[in-house]
Amino acid sequence: RDIVARDTVFLGRDASNTIFVMDPMASRRHAKIELRGGHFVLVDQSSNGTFVVIGGSPEMQLKRQELVLYSSGRIAFGHSTDDSEADTVRFDCG
């Protein structure tokens, strides 16, 4: 499904999140995406880390860190975006 973010988006295993992730490596409240100063910021709040690929750049792992999202890419929860078992979320900041 597509979500157009106008406010904070919460991602995780708990059904109360904006984006519900079934991946067992995801924390209940795994991460959030906030709009700050005209930029989308991904904030990792998890135990297992968040993996992000933006465009054709190498994958990055966040552990209790923040990252400004730009262009388009994929987010995975607790393991690589290349892992066939991973639930991934696609984003487009265009």
PDB file of N, CA, C and O in Angstrom:
ATOM      1  N   ARG A   1       0.835  -1.184   0.000  1.00  0.00           N
ATOM      2  CA  ARG A   1       0.000   0.000   0.000  1.00  0.00           C
ATOM      3  C   ARG A   1       0.872   1.237   0.000  1.00  0.00           C
ATOM      4  O   ARG A   1       2.020   1.173   0.438  1.00  0.00           O
ATOM      5  N   ASP A   2       0.378   2.322  -0.461  1.00  0.00           N
ATOM      6  CA  ASP A   2       1.107   3.588  -0.495  1.00  0.00           C
ATOM      7  C   ASP A   2       0.646   4.470   0.654  1.00  0.00           C
ATOM      8  O   ASP A   2      -0.544   4.544   0.959  1.00  0.00           O
ATOM      9  N   ILE A   3       1.599   5.134   1.284  1.00  0.00           N
ATOM     10  CA  ILE A   3       1.308   6.084   2.349  1.00  0.00           C
ATOM     11  C   ILE A   3       1.979   7.393   1.984  1.00  0.00           C
ATOM     12  O   ILE A   3       3.162   7.413   1.646  1.00  0.00           O
ATOM     13  N   VAL A   4       1.237   8.477   2.049  1.00  0.00           N
ATOM     14  CA  VAL A   4       1.800   9.802   1.826  1.00  0.00           C
ATOM     15  C   VAL A   4       2.006  10.414   3.208  1.00  0.00           C
ATOM     16  O   VAL A   4       1.045  10.666   3.935  1.00  0.00           O
ATOM     17  N   ALA A   5       3.272  10.651   3.566  1.00  0.00           N
ATOM     18  CA  ALA A   5       3.601  11.135   4.908  1.00  0.00           C
ATOM     19  C   ALA A   5       3.413  12.639   5.012  1.00  0.00           C
ATOM     20  O   ALA A   5       3.976  13.404   4.229  1.00  0.00           O
ATOM     21  N   ARG A   6       2.621  13.048   5.981  1.00  0.00           N
ATOM     22  CA  ARG A   6       2.441  14.450   6.305  1.00  0.00           C
ATOM     23  C   ARG A   6       2.793  14.699   7.770  1.00  0.00           C
ATOM     24  O   ARG A   6       2.864  15.842   8.222  1.00  0.00           O
ATOM     25  N   ASP A   7       3.008  13.623   8.491  1.00  0.00           N
ATOM     26  CA  ASP A   7       3.313  13.663   9.914  1.00  0.00           C
ATOM     27  C   ASP A   7       4.279  12.511  10.194  1.00  0.00           C
ATOM     28  O   ASP A   7       4.741  11.855   9.260  1.00  0.00           O
ATOM     29  N   THR A   8       4.581  12.263  11.441  1.00  0.00           N
ATOM     30  CA  THR A   8       5.482  11.174  11.794  1.00  0.00           C
ATOM     31  C   THR A   8       4.864   9.827  11.439  1.00  0.00           C
ATOM     32  O   THR A   8       3.689   9.579  11.710  1.00  0.00           O
ATOM     33  N   VAL A   9       5.670   8.963  10.829  1.00  0.00           N
ATOM     34  CA  VAL A   9       5.264   7.604  10.464  1.00  0.00           C
ATOM     35  C   VAL A   9       6.049   6.645  11.354  1.00  0.00           C
ATOM     36  O   VAL A   9       7.277   6.708  11.417  1.00  0.00           O
ATOM     37  N   PHE A  10       5.332   5.756  12.043  1.00  0.00           N
ATOM     38  CA  PHE A  10       5.962   4.771  12.912  1.00  0.00           C
ATOM     39  C   PHE A  10       5.980   3.416  12.208  1.00  0.00           C
ATOM     40  O   PHE A  10       5.003   3.025  11.570  1.00  0.00           O
ATOM     41  N   LEU A  11       7.105   2.703  12.330  1.00  0.00           N
ATOM     42  CA  LEU A  11       7.278   1.403  11.686  1.00  0.00           C
ATOM     43  C   LEU A  11       7.654   0.371  12.743  1.00  0.00           C
ATOM     44  O   LEU A  11       8.507   0.629  13.592  1.00  0.00           O
ATOM     45  N   GLY A  12       7.020  -0.794  12.693  1.00  0.00           N
ATOM     46  CA  GLY A  12       7.384  -1.839  13.638  1.00  0.00           C
ATOM     47  C   GLY A  12       6.373  -2.962  13.698  1.00  0.00           C
ATOM     48  O   GLY A  12       5.387  -2.987  12.962  1.00  0.00           O
ATOM     49  N   ARG A  13       6.653  -3.904  14.611  1.00  0.00           N
ATOM     50  CA  ARG A  13       5.874  -5.130  14.737  1.00  0.00           C
ATOM     51  C   ARG A  13       4.544  -4.932  15.460  1.00  0.00           C
ATOM     52  O   ARG A  13       3.647  -5.766  15.330  1.00  0.00           O
ATOM     53  N   ASP A  14       4.400  -3.856  16.210  1.00  0.00           N
ATOM     54  CA  ASP A  14       3.146  -3.608  16.926  1.00  0.00           C
ATOM     55  C   ASP A  14       2.086  -3.098  15.952  1.00  0.00           C
ATOM     56  O   ASP A  14       2.365  -2.257  15.097  1.00  0.00           O
ATOM     57  N   ALA A  15       0.879  -3.612  16.091  1.00  0.00           N
ATOM     58  CA  ALA A  15      -0.211  -3.255  15.163  1.00  0.00           C
ATOM     59  C   ALA A  15      -0.598  -1.784  15.238  1.00  0.00           C
ATOM     60  O   ALA A  15      -1.278  -1.288  14.340  1.00  0.00           O
ATOM     61  N   SER A  16      -0.185  -1.075  16.282  1.00  0.00           N
ATOM     62  CA  SER A  16      -0.529   0.345  16.408  1.00  0.00           C
ATOM     63  C   SER A  16       0.349   1.248  15.537  1.00  0.00           C
ATOM     64  O   SER A  16       0.062   2.438  15.406  1.00  0.00           O
ATOM     65  N   ASN A  17       1.410   0.702  14.941  1.00  0.00           N
ATOM     66  CA  ASN A  17       2.287   1.500  14.083  1.00  0.00           C
ATOM     67  C   ASN A  17       1.587   1.900  12.793  1.00  0.00           C
ATOM     68  O   ASN A  17       0.653   1.233  12.349  1.00  0.00           O
ATOM     69  N   THR A  18       2.042   2.987  12.200  1.00  0.00           N
ATOM     70  CA  THR A  18       1.515   3.420  10.905  1.00  0.00           C
ATOM     71  C   THR A  18       1.775   2.343   9.860  1.00  0.00           C
ATOM     72  O   THR A  18       0.902   2.027   9.051  1.00  0.00           O
ATOM     73  N   ILE A  19       2.985   1.781   9.883  1.00  0.00           N
ATOM     74  CA  ILE A  19       3.347   0.681   8.987  1.00  0.00           C
ATOM     75  C   ILE A  19       3.666  -0.534   9.854  1.00  0.00           C
ATOM     76  O   ILE A  19       4.658  -0.551  10.583  1.00  0.00           O
ATOM     77  N   PHE A  20       2.824  -1.526   9.763  1.00  0.00           N
ATOM     78  CA  PHE A  20       2.953  -2.758  10.534  1.00  0.00           C
ATOM     79  C   PHE A  20       3.884  -3.698   9.788  1.00  0.00           C
ATOM     80  O   PHE A  20       3.661  -4.008   8.617  1.00  0.00           O
ATOM     81  N   VAL A  21       4.935  -4.153  10.475  1.00  0.00           N
ATOM     82  CA  VAL A  21       5.950  -5.029   9.880  1.00  0.00           C
ATOM     83  C   VAL A  21       5.882  -6.376  10.585  1.00  0.00           C
ATOM     84  O   VAL A  21       5.969  -6.436  11.812  1.00  0.00           O
ATOM     85  N   MET A  22       5.728  -7.454   9.827  1.00  0.00           N
ATOM     86  CA  MET A  22       5.598  -8.774  10.422  1.00  0.00           C
ATOM     87  C   MET A  22       6.945  -9.459  10.666  1.00  0.00           C
ATOM     88  O   MET A  22       6.985 -10.513  11.302  1.00  0.00           O
ATOM     89  N   ASP A  23       8.017  -8.900  10.190  1.00  0.00           N
ATOM     90  CA  ASP A  23       9.338  -9.504  10.312  1.00  0.00           C
ATOM     91  C   ASP A  23       9.695  -9.735  11.785  1.00  0.00           C
ATOM     92  O   ASP A  23       9.637  -8.792  12.574  1.00  0.00           O
ATOM     93  N   PRO A  24      10.063 -10.966  12.180  1.00  0.00           N
ATOM     94  CA  PRO A  24      10.394 -11.227  13.581  1.00  0.00           C
ATOM     95  C   PRO A  24      11.645 -10.487  14.076  1.00  0.00           C
ATOM     96  O   PRO A  24      11.849 -10.373  15.284  1.00  0.00           O
ATOM     97  N   MET A  25      12.474  -9.989  13.171  1.00  0.00           N
ATOM     98  CA  MET A  25      13.650  -9.214  13.562  1.00  0.00           C
ATOM     99  C   MET A  25      13.297  -7.758  13.888  1.00  0.00           C
ATOM    100  O   MET A  25      14.123  -7.028  14.436  1.00  0.00           O
ATOM    101  N   ALA A  26      12.087  -7.343  13.555  1.00  0.00           N
ATOM    102  CA  ALA A  26      11.646  -5.976  13.820  1.00  0.00           C
ATOM    103  C   ALA A  26      11.240  -5.832  15.282  1.00  0.00           C
ATOM    104  O   ALA A  26      10.659  -6.744  15.870  1.00  0.00           O
ATOM    105  N   SER A  27      11.549  -4.691  15.852  1.00  0.00           N
ATOM    106  CA  SER A  27      11.101  -4.364  17.201  1.00  0.00           C
ATOM    107  C   SER A  27       9.647  -3.909  17.140  1.00  0.00           C
ATOM    108  O   SER A  27       9.132  -3.572  16.074  1.00  0.00           O
ATOM    109  N   ARG A  28       8.996  -3.904  18.298  1.00  0.00           N
ATOM    110  CA  ARG A  28       7.585  -3.453  18.318  1.00  0.00           C
ATOM    111  C   ARG A  28       7.464  -2.033  17.802  1.00  0.00           C
ATOM    112  O   ARG A  28       6.579  -1.754  16.994  1.00  0.00           O
ATOM    113  N   ARG A  29       8.326  -1.127  18.241  1.00  0.00           N
ATOM    114  CA  ARG A  29       8.395   0.245  17.712  1.00  0.00           C
ATOM    115  C   ARG A  29       9.808   0.372  17.176  1.00  0.00           C
ATOM    116  O   ARG A  29      10.700   0.864  17.866  1.00  0.00           O
ATOM    117  N   HIS A  30      10.010  -0.072  15.945  1.00  0.00           N
ATOM    118  CA  HIS A  30      11.350  -0.234  15.375  1.00  0.00           C
ATOM    119  C   HIS A  30      11.995   1.090  14.973  1.00  0.00           C
ATOM    120  O   HIS A  30      13.153   1.349  15.299  1.00  0.00           O
ATOM    121  N   ALA A  31      11.248   1.916  14.273  1.00  0.00           N
ATOM    122  CA  ALA A  31      11.794   3.169  13.750  1.00  0.00           C
ATOM    123  C   ALA A  31      10.658   4.142  13.489  1.00  0.00           C
ATOM    124  O   ALA A  31       9.480   3.789  13.536  1.00  0.00           O
ATOM    125  N   LYS A  32      11.046   5.371  13.216  1.00  0.00           N
ATOM    126  CA  LYS A  32      10.057   6.367  12.803  1.00  0.00           C
ATOM    127  C   LYS A  32      10.674   7.228  11.714  1.00  0.00           C
ATOM    128  O   LYS A  32      11.893   7.363  11.610  1.00  0.00           O
ATOM    129  N   ILE A  33       9.798   7.805  10.910  1.00  0.00           N
ATOM    130  CA  ILE A  33      10.216   8.764   9.884  1.00  0.00           C
ATOM    131  C   ILE A  33       9.514  10.071  10.209  1.00  0.00           C
ATOM    132  O   ILE A  33       8.285  10.132  10.267  1.00  0.00           O
ATOM    133  N   GLU A  34      10.309  11.118  10.422  1.00  0.00           N
ATOM    134  CA  GLU A  34       9.778  12.430  10.776  1.00  0.00           C
ATOM    135  C   GLU A  34      10.076  13.419   9.653  1.00  0.00           C
ATOM    136  O   GLU A  34      11.074  13.293   8.943  1.00  0.00           O
ATOM    137  N   LEU A  35       9.212  14.383   9.511  1.00  0.00           N
ATOM    138  CA  LEU A  35       9.451  15.487   8.596  1.00  0.00           C
ATOM    139  C   LEU A  35      10.056  16.624   9.417  1.00  0.00           C
ATOM    140  O   LEU A  35       9.403  17.174  10.304  1.00  0.00           O
ATOM    141  N   ARG A  36      11.318  16.972   9.112  1.00  0.00           N
ATOM    142  CA  ARG A  36      12.018  18.042   9.838  1.00  0.00           C
ATOM    143  C   ARG A  36      12.623  19.013   8.838  1.00  0.00           C
ATOM    144  O   ARG A  36      13.447  18.634   8.006  1.00  0.00           O
ATOM    145  N   GLY A  37      12.211  20.245   8.926  1.00  0.00           N
ATOM    146  CA  GLY A  37      12.794  21.274   8.065  1.00  0.00           C
ATOM    147  C   GLY A  37      12.737  20.935   6.592  1.00  0.00           C
ATOM    148  O   GLY A  37      13.662  21.253   5.844  1.00  0.00           O
ATOM    149  N   GLY A  38      11.664  20.295   6.168  1.00  0.00           N
ATOM    150  CA  GLY A  38      11.502  19.946   4.762  1.00  0.00           C
ATOM    151  C   GLY A  38      12.205  18.667   4.344  1.00  0.00           C
ATOM    152  O   GLY A  38      12.217  18.339   3.158  1.00  0.00           O
ATOM    153  N   HIS A  39      12.795  17.928   5.293  1.00  0.00           N
ATOM    154  CA  HIS A  39      13.489  16.675   5.000  1.00  0.00           C
ATOM    155  C   HIS A  39      12.860  15.538   5.801  1.00  0.00           C
ATOM    156  O   HIS A  39      12.415  15.735   6.931  1.00  0.00           O
ATOM    157  N   PHE A  40      12.828  14.350   5.204  1.00  0.00           N
ATOM    158  CA  PHE A  40      12.384  13.160   5.915  1.00  0.00           C
ATOM    159  C   PHE A  40      13.578  12.541   6.624  1.00  0.00           C
ATOM    160  O   PHE A  40      14.611  12.280   6.006  1.00  0.00           O
ATOM    161  N   VAL A  41      13.434  12.308   7.923  1.00  0.00           N
ATOM    162  CA  VAL A  41      14.521  11.767   8.742  1.00  0.00           C
ATOM    163  C   VAL A  41      14.079  10.417   9.309  1.00  0.00           C
ATOM    164  O   VAL A  41      13.059  10.321   9.993  1.00  0.00           O
ATOM    165  N   LEU A  42      14.858   9.382   9.017  1.00  0.00           N
ATOM    166  CA  LEU A  42      14.625   8.049   9.562  1.00  0.00           C
ATOM    167  C   LEU A  42      15.366   7.946  10.887  1.00  0.00           C
ATOM    168  O   LEU A  42      16.566   8.209  10.956  1.00  0.00           O
ATOM    169  N   VAL A  43      14.641   7.558  11.948  1.00  0.00           N
ATOM    170  CA  VAL A  43      15.215   7.447  13.289  1.00  0.00           C
ATOM    171  C   VAL A  43      15.087   5.993  13.736  1.00  0.00           C
ATOM    172  O   VAL A  43      13.977   5.491  13.916  1.00  0.00           O
ATOM    173  N   ASP A  44      16.222   5.316  13.914  1.00  0.00           N
ATOM    174  CA  ASP A  44      16.208   3.931  14.385  1.00  0.00           C
ATOM    175  C   ASP A  44      15.994   3.921  15.894  1.00  0.00           C
ATOM    176  O   ASP A  44      16.676   4.639  16.626  1.00  0.00           O
ATOM    177  N   GLN A  45      15.038   3.101  16.362  1.00  0.00           N
ATOM    178  CA  GLN A  45      14.737   2.978  17.790  1.00  0.00           C
ATOM    179  C   GLN A  45      14.772   1.509  18.210  1.00  0.00           C
ATOM    180  O   GLN A  45      14.176   1.139  19.222  1.00  0.00           O
ATOM    181  N   SER A  46      15.460   0.679  17.446  1.00  0.00           N
ATOM    182  CA  SER A  46      15.349  -0.766  17.578  1.00  0.00           C
ATOM    183  C   SER A  46      16.498  -1.407  18.343  1.00  0.00           C
ATOM    184  O   SER A  46      17.485  -0.757  18.688  1.00  0.00           O
ATOM    185  N   SER A  47      16.338  -2.695  18.596  1.00  0.00           N
ATOM    186  CA  SER A  47      17.405  -3.507  19.190  1.00  0.00           C
ATOM    187  C   SER A  47      18.327  -4.075  18.123  1.00  0.00           C
ATOM    188  O   SER A  47      19.521  -4.245  18.367  1.00  0.00           O
ATOM    189  N   ASN A  48      17.788  -4.372  16.938  1.00  0.00           N
ATOM    190  CA  ASN A  48      18.537  -5.073  15.897  1.00  0.00           C
ATOM    191  C   ASN A  48      19.043  -4.196  14.763  1.00  0.00           C
ATOM    192  O   ASN A  48      19.710  -4.696  13.857  1.00  0.00           O
ATOM    193  N   GLY A  49      18.748  -2.921  14.786  1.00  0.00           N
ATOM    194  CA  GLY A  49      19.211  -2.022  13.740  1.00  0.00           C
ATOM    195  C   GLY A  49      18.272  -1.966  12.539  1.00  0.00           C
ATOM    196  O   GLY A  49      17.415  -2.830  12.348  1.00  0.00           O
ATOM    197  N   THR A  50      18.463  -0.933  11.750  1.00  0.00           N
ATOM    198  CA  THR A  50      17.684  -0.701  10.538  1.00  0.00           C
ATOM    199  C   THR A  50      18.654  -0.588   9.382  1.00  0.00           C
ATOM    200  O   THR A  50      19.665   0.107   9.481  1.00  0.00           O
ATOM    201  N   PHE A  51      18.355  -1.265   8.290  1.00  0.00           N
ATOM    202  CA  PHE A  51      19.213  -1.277   7.105  1.00  0.00           C
ATOM    203  C   PHE A  51      18.540  -0.463   6.009  1.00  0.00           C
ATOM    204  O   PHE A  51      17.342  -0.604   5.762  1.00  0.00           O
ATOM    205  N   VAL A  52      19.324   0.391   5.354  1.00  0.00           N
ATOM    206  CA  VAL A  52      18.758   1.320   4.372  1.00  0.00           C
ATOM    207  C   VAL A  52      19.622   1.333   3.123  1.00  0.00           C
ATOM    208  O   VAL A  52      20.850   1.377   3.196  1.00  0.00           O
ATOM    209  N   VAL A  53      18.956   1.295   1.973  1.00  0.00           N
ATOM    210  CA  VAL A  53      19.610   1.512   0.686  1.00  0.00           C
ATOM    211  C   VAL A  53      18.918   2.708   0.051  1.00  0.00           C
ATOM    212  O   VAL A  53      17.693   2.744  -0.067  1.00  0.00           O
ATOM    213  N   ILE A  54      19.727   3.693  -0.360  1.00  0.00           N
ATOM    214  CA  ILE A  54      19.196   4.875  -1.037  1.00  0.00           C
ATOM    215  C   ILE A  54      19.795   4.901  -2.433  1.00  0.00           C
ATOM    216  O   ILE A  54      21.014   4.935  -2.600  1.00  0.00           O
ATOM    217  N   GLY A  55      18.911   4.886  -3.445  1.00  0.00           N
ATOM    218  CA  GLY A  55      19.382   4.877  -4.824  1.00  0.00           C
ATOM    219  C   GLY A  55      20.313   3.711  -5.067  1.00  0.00           C
ATOM    220  O   GLY A  55      20.003   2.584  -4.679  1.00  0.00           O
ATOM    221  N   GLY A  56      21.442   3.953  -5.699  1.00  0.00           N
ATOM    222  CA  GLY A  56      22.420   2.903  -5.970  1.00  0.00           C
ATOM    223  C   GLY A  56      23.553   2.865  -4.958  1.00  0.00           C
ATOM    224  O   GLY A  56      24.558   2.190  -5.180  1.00  0.00           O
ATOM    225  N   SER A  57      23.402   3.586  -3.843  1.00  0.00           N
ATOM    226  CA  SER A  57      24.453   3.634  -2.822  1.00  0.00           C
ATOM    227  C   SER A  57      24.547   2.320  -2.055  1.00  0.00           C
ATOM    228  O   SER A  57      23.593   1.542  -2.033  1.00  0.00           O
ATOM    229  N   PRO A  58      25.697   2.071  -1.425  1.00  0.00           N
ATOM    230  CA  PRO A  58      25.824   0.870  -0.599  1.00  0.00           C
ATOM    231  C   PRO A  58      24.857   0.914   0.584  1.00  0.00           C
ATOM    232  O   PRO A  58      24.461   1.985   1.045  1.00  0.00           O
ATOM    233  N   GLU A  59      24.495  -0.254   1.054  1.00  0.00           N
ATOM    234  CA  GLU A  59      23.589  -0.361   2.198  1.00  0.00           C
ATOM    235  C   GLU A  59      24.236   0.233   3.446  1.00  0.00           C
ATOM    236  O   GLU A  59      25.434   0.071   3.677  1.00  0.00           O
ATOM    237  N   MET A  60      23.421   0.927   4.250  1.00  0.00           N
ATOM    238  CA  MET A  60      23.862   1.493   5.520  1.00  0.00           C
ATOM    239  C   MET A  60      23.095   0.819   6.648  1.00  0.00           C
ATOM    240  O   MET A  60      21.932   0.454   6.477  1.00  0.00           O
ATOM    241  N   GLN A  61      23.736   0.651   7.793  1.00  0.00           N
ATOM    242  CA  GLN A  61      23.060   0.116   8.968  1.00  0.00           C
ATOM    243  C   GLN A  61      23.012   1.189  10.040  1.00  0.00           C
ATOM    244  O   GLN A  61      24.035   1.772  10.399  1.00  0.00           O
ATOM    245  N   LEU A  62      21.822   1.441  10.545  1.00  0.00           N
ATOM    246  CA  LEU A  62      21.637   2.397  11.630  1.00  0.00           C
ATOM    247  C   LEU A  62      21.409   1.631  12.926  1.00  0.00           C
ATOM    248  O   LEU A  62      20.645   0.666  12.960  1.00  0.00           O
ATOM    249  N   LYS A  63      22.070   2.062  13.984  1.00  0.00           N
ATOM    250  CA  LYS A  63      21.836   1.525  15.325  1.00  0.00           C
ATOM    251  C   LYS A  63      21.675   2.710  16.250  1.00  0.00           C
ATOM    252  O   LYS A  63      22.651   3.334  16.667  1.00  0.00           O
ATOM    253  N   ARG A  64      20.413   3.011  16.566  1.00  0.00           N
ATOM    254  CA  ARG A  64      20.080   4.177  17.403  1.00  0.00           C
ATOM    255  C   ARG A  64      20.621   5.461  16.784  1.00  0.00           C
ATOM    256  O   ARG A  64      21.080   6.360  17.489  1.00  0.00           O
ATOM    257  N   GLN A  65      20.562   5.531  15.463  1.00  0.00           N
ATOM    258  CA  GLN A  65      21.050   6.694  14.732  1.00  0.00           C
ATOM    259  C   GLN A  65      19.938   7.238  13.844  1.00  0.00           C
ATOM    260  O   GLN A  65      18.862   6.650  13.730  1.00  0.00           O
ATOM    261  N   GLU A  66      20.225   8.370  13.222  1.00  0.00           N
ATOM    262  CA  GLU A  66      19.292   9.029  12.314  1.00  0.00           C
ATOM    263  C   GLU A  66      19.929   9.178  10.941  1.00  0.00           C
ATOM    264  O   GLU A  66      21.151   9.240  10.804  1.00  0.00           O
ATOM    265  N   LEU A  67      19.062   9.234   9.919  1.00  0.00           N
ATOM    266  CA  LEU A  67      19.536   9.389   8.547  1.00  0.00           C
ATOM    267  C   LEU A  67      18.510  10.202   7.769  1.00  0.00           C
ATOM    268  O   LEU A  67      17.315   9.909   7.813  1.00  0.00           O
ATOM    269  N   VAL A  68      18.976  11.221   7.058  1.00  0.00           N
ATOM    270  CA  VAL A  68      18.085  11.984   6.186  1.00  0.00           C
ATOM    271  C   VAL A  68      17.831  11.149   4.939  1.00  0.00           C
ATOM    272  O   VAL A  68      18.768  10.732   4.257  1.00  0.00           O
ATOM    273  N   LEU A  69      16.560  10.910   4.648  1.00  0.00           N
ATOM    274  CA  LEU A  69      16.179  10.156   3.453  1.00  0.00           C
ATOM    275  C   LEU A  69      16.062  11.109   2.278  1.00  0.00           C
ATOM    276  O   LEU A  69      15.607  12.242   2.434  1.00  0.00           O
ATOM    277  N   TYR A  70      16.467  10.658   1.116  1.00  0.00           N
ATOM    278  CA  TYR A  70      16.350  11.439  -0.113  1.00  0.00           C
ATOM    279  C   TYR A  70      16.186  10.455  -1.253  1.00  0.00           C
ATOM    280  O   TYR A  70      16.406   9.256  -1.077  1.00  0.00           O
ATOM    281  N   SER A  71      15.810  10.936  -2.390  1.00  0.00           N
ATOM    282  CA  SER A  71      15.640  10.090  -3.567  1.00  0.00           C
ATOM    283  C   SER A  71      14.650   8.968  -3.269  1.00  0.00           C
ATOM    284  O   SER A  71      13.545   9.232  -2.794  1.00  0.00           O
ATOM    285  N   SER A  72      15.027   7.731  -3.539  1.00  0.00           N
ATOM    286  CA  SER A  72      14.163   6.587  -3.252  1.00  0.00           C
ATOM    287  C   SER A  72      15.035   5.432  -2.795  1.00  0.00           C
ATOM    288  O   SER A  72      16.245   5.424  -3.025  1.00  0.00           O
ATOM    289  N   GLY A  73      14.414   4.457  -2.147  1.00  0.00           N
ATOM    290  CA  GLY A  73      15.189   3.326  -1.660  1.00  0.00           C
ATOM    291  C   GLY A  73      14.353   2.334  -0.884  1.00  0.00           C
ATOM    292  O   GLY A  73      13.129   2.290  -1.003  1.00  0.00           O
ATOM    293  N   ARG A  74      15.060   1.521  -0.065  1.00  0.00           N
ATOM    294  CA  ARG A  74      14.406   0.462   0.711  1.00  0.00           C
ATOM    295  C   ARG A  74      14.913   0.492   2.146  1.00  0.00           C
ATOM    296  O   ARG A  74      16.053   0.867   2.422  1.00  0.00           O
ATOM    297  N   ILE A  75      14.030   0.085   3.045  1.00  0.00           N
ATOM    298  CA  ILE A  75      14.348  -0.020   4.468  1.00  0.00           C
ATOM    299  C   ILE A  75      14.026  -1.440   4.898  1.00  0.00           C
ATOM    300  O   ILE A  75      12.970  -1.973   4.557  1.00  0.00           O
ATOM    301  N   ALA A  76      14.949  -2.062   5.659  1.00  0.00           N
ATOM    302  CA  ALA A  76      14.714  -3.399   6.217  1.00  0.00           C
ATOM    303  C   ALA A  76      14.958  -3.351   7.722  1.00  0.00           C
ATOM    304  O   ALA A  76      15.642  -2.456   8.220  1.00  0.00           O
ATOM    305  N   PHE A  77      14.405  -4.305   8.429  1.00  0.00           N
ATOM    306  CA  PHE A  77      14.334  -4.273   9.880  1.00  0.00           C
ATOM    307  C   PHE A  77      15.111  -5.427  10.504  1.00  0.00           C
ATOM    308  O   PHE A  77      14.641  -6.564  10.520  1.00  0.00           O
ATOM    309  N   GLY A  78      16.310  -5.125  11.020  1.00  0.00           N
ATOM    310  CA  GLY A  78      17.089  -6.129  11.726  1.00  0.00           C
ATOM    311  C   GLY A  78      17.991  -6.978  10.861  1.00  0.00           C
ATOM    312  O   GLY A  78      18.832  -7.705  11.390  1.00  0.00           O
ATOM    313  N   HIS A  79      17.847  -6.912   9.554  1.00  0.00           N
ATOM    314  CA  HIS A  79      18.751  -7.607   8.651  1.00  0.00           C
ATOM    315  C   HIS A  79      18.755  -6.942   7.288  1.00  0.00           C
ATOM    316  O   HIS A  79      17.920  -6.086   6.997  1.00  0.00           O
ATOM    317  N   SER A  80      19.699  -7.344   6.461  1.00  0.00           N
ATOM    318  CA  SER A  80      19.970  -6.691   5.185  1.00  0.00           C
ATOM    319  C   SER A  80      18.757  -6.623   4.266  1.00  0.00           C
ATOM    320  O   SER A  80      17.895  -7.502   4.278  1.00  0.00           O
ATOM    321  N   THR A  81      18.712  -5.570   3.481  1.00  0.00           N
ATOM    322  CA  THR A  81      17.664  -5.435   2.464  1.00  0.00           C
ATOM    323  C   THR A  81      17.805  -6.509   1.393  1.00  0.00           C
ATOM    324  O   THR A  81      16.853  -6.784   0.664  1.00  0.00           O
ATOM    325  N   ASP A  82      18.989  -7.120   1.290  1.00  0.00           N
ATOM    326  CA  ASP A  82      19.227  -8.186   0.313  1.00  0.00           C
ATOM    327  C   ASP A  82      18.750  -9.548   0.798  1.00  0.00           C
ATOM    328  O   ASP A  82      18.659 -10.487   0.008  1.00  0.00           O
ATOM    329  N   ASP A  83      18.447  -9.665   2.074  1.00  0.00           N
ATOM    330  CA  ASP A  83      17.993 -10.934   2.657  1.00  0.00           C
ATOM    331  C   ASP A  83      16.599 -11.253   2.123  1.00  0.00           C
ATOM    332  O   ASP A  83      15.680 -10.445   2.259  1.00  0.00           O
ATOM    333  N   SER A  84      16.443 -12.415   1.523  1.00  0.00           N
ATOM    334  CA  SER A  84      15.152 -12.793   0.923  1.00  0.00           C
ATOM    335  C   SER A  84      14.053 -12.955   1.968  1.00  0.00           C
ATOM    336  O   SER A  84      12.871 -12.928   1.626  1.00  0.00           O
ATOM    337  N   GLU A  85      14.427 -13.122   3.240  1.00  0.00           N
ATOM    338  CA  GLU A  85      13.449 -13.261   4.327  1.00  0.00           C
ATOM    339  C   GLU A  85      13.005 -11.910   4.879  1.00  0.00           C
ATOM    340  O   GLU A  85      12.045 -11.848   5.647  1.00  0.00           O
ATOM    341  N   ALA A  86      13.674 -10.844   4.508  1.00  0.00           N
ATOM    342  CA  ALA A  86      13.422  -9.525   5.096  1.00  0.00           C
ATOM    343  C   ALA A  86      12.144  -8.900   4.561  1.00  0.00           C
ATOM    344  O   ALA A  86      11.880  -8.916   3.359  1.00  0.00           O
ATOM    345  N   ASP A  87      11.351  -8.348   5.482  1.00  0.00           N
ATOM    346  CA  ASP A  87      10.267  -7.447   5.088  1.00  0.00           C
ATOM    347  C   ASP A  87      10.931  -6.118   4.763  1.00  0.00           C
ATOM    348  O   ASP A  87      11.755  -5.635   5.539  1.00  0.00           O
ATOM    349  N   THR A  88      10.589  -5.528   3.643  1.00  0.00           N
ATOM    350  CA  THR A  88      11.168  -4.233   3.294  1.00  0.00           C
ATOM    351  C   THR A  88      10.066  -3.227   3.019  1.00  0.00           C
ATOM    352  O   THR A  88       8.957  -3.575   2.612  1.00  0.00           O
ATOM    353  N   VAL A  89      10.405  -1.985   3.251  1.00  0.00           N
ATOM    354  CA  VAL A  89       9.528  -0.852   2.954  1.00  0.00           C
ATOM    355  C   VAL A  89      10.247  -0.016   1.916  1.00  0.00           C
ATOM    356  O   VAL A  89      11.415   0.332   2.088  1.00  0.00           O
ATOM    357  N   ARG A  90       9.553   0.301   0.848  1.00  0.00           N
ATOM    358  CA  ARG A  90      10.120   1.168  -0.192  1.00  0.00           C
ATOM    359  C   ARG A  90       9.673   2.593   0.073  1.00  0.00           C
ATOM    360  O   ARG A  90       8.547   2.829   0.511  1.00  0.00           O
ATOM    361  N   PHE A  91      10.563   3.547  -0.193  1.00  0.00           N
ATOM    362  CA  PHE A  91      10.207   4.951  -0.026  1.00  0.00           C
ATOM    363  C   PHE A  91      10.629   5.731  -1.260  1.00  0.00           C
ATOM    364  O   PHE A  91      11.526   5.328  -2.000  1.00  0.00           O
ATOM    365  N   ASP A  92       9.958   6.858  -1.460  1.00  0.00           N
ATOM    366  CA  ASP A  92      10.266   7.761  -2.560  1.00  0.00           C
ATOM    367  C   ASP A  92      10.044   9.174  -2.051  1.00  0.00           C
ATOM    368  O   ASP A  92       8.916   9.551  -1.732  1.00  0.00           O
ATOM    369  N   CYS A  93      11.111   9.956  -1.973  1.00  0.00           N
ATOM    370  CA  CYS A  93      11.032  11.323  -1.476  1.00  0.00           C
ATOM    371  C   CYS A  93      10.877  12.331  -2.618  1.00  0.00           C
ATOM    372  O   CYS A  93      11.091  13.528  -2.425  1.00  0.00           O
ATOM    373  N   GLY A  94      10.513  11.857  -3.777  1.00  0.00           N
ATOM    374  CA  GLY A  94      10.421  12.722  -4.948  1.00  0.00           C
ATOM    375  C   GLY A  94       9.228  13.509  -5.096  1.00  0.00           C
ATOM    376  O   GLY A  94       9.098  14.257  -6.065  1.00  0.00           O
TER     377      GLY A  94
END
